[in-house]
Amino acid sequence: MADTTTPSVAPIGGSDAGETTQEGSVYALVWRTFRENRPAVISLCVFVFFLIFSYVGPYLYVTNQTNGFIAGSATINGVSTVDYPWFHSWHMILGGDNSGFDIIGRLMIGGRTALTVGILSGLISTFVGAAWGAIAGYRGKSLDSLMMRVVDIGLSVPGIFLLIVIVVLFHSSSTTITLTLGLTSWFGSARLIRGETLSLKSREFVSAVRVLGGTDRRIIFRHILPNTVGTMVVIGTFAVADSILALAGLGFIGLGIPLPNTDWGSMLQNAVQYAPDGYWWDIVPAAVCIILVVMSLNYMGDALRDGFEVRLQKR
């Protein structure tokens, strides 16, 4: 996984707020740098494709993803496809799995699960870690020491083991996995945001707010956290990729989303079981989806990190 460390972002809304780029936005240079990174642009297109494929696709490519495909039982808006000969010419292009589910339709359902869990858990871990790190870095002293010891303990416990224990105890579901991933993977982001906060709290704009009577809460949430948004964006991008991989790992060991829903890891595990019988090609669709989405997120994260670094150098 790529390094998520980024330099601190210049103040937003403070004494340096007027120093914007010629494009009229402090993030215009970041976007321009991102556009110049061709792999990142391609990755963005790939990620958008999978968003459309997973969330819009099931409404355009309608298949029975509840009971499997029994000859003549697939439906379009509740109408049997037996009356539509053209239906079979473009459905089941990749065939069906051992339960009779259309694999393309299954990939859409699995992608929706993976992206939903990944994005939501990534947001939770990023914001929890940012708030924790900002408070610890700003308050300092004994509170900082105590909060960082909690982070050290969290980093010492392998997250995947904790995830497996919770899923086994409380049964696997999208909600359980999302909350568990989000609330157990924020420790690294907390440490990075703490470092940003230690640098920002000594800046002139923070001192000005303090002199004008601004409370600690206002300084942290209205001035310090907005100035760590660059780091948060990069951290969040990698957090989504890590969550998708974690969900795929759970599915591969049989602890993924239960039927009739699915995820790409569960599809991969199901395909591997039948590979010795000669159906090795069933492994390819889910594996390709996982690889493409995770790689696209990593490339985008790298480009965003480079963009913020270039912006700071120009300033």
Protein Blocks (a to p, Z undefined) as FASTA:
>chain_A
ZZfbdcddddehiamlmmccfkopaklmmmmmmmmmmklmmmmmmmmmmmmmmmmmmmmm
ccdfknopaehiaceehiafklmmklmmmgoklopafkopafklmmmmmmmmmmmmmmmm
mmmmmmmmmmmmmmmmmngmmllmmmmmmmmmmmmpcfklmmmmmmmmnopafklmmmmm
mmmmmmmmmmmmmmmmmmmmmpmklmmmmmnopafklmmmmmmmmmmmmmmmmmmmmmmm
mmmmmmmmmmmnopaccdfbdcfklmmmmmmmmmmnopammmmmmmmmmmmmmmmmmmmm
mmmmmmmmmmmmmZZ
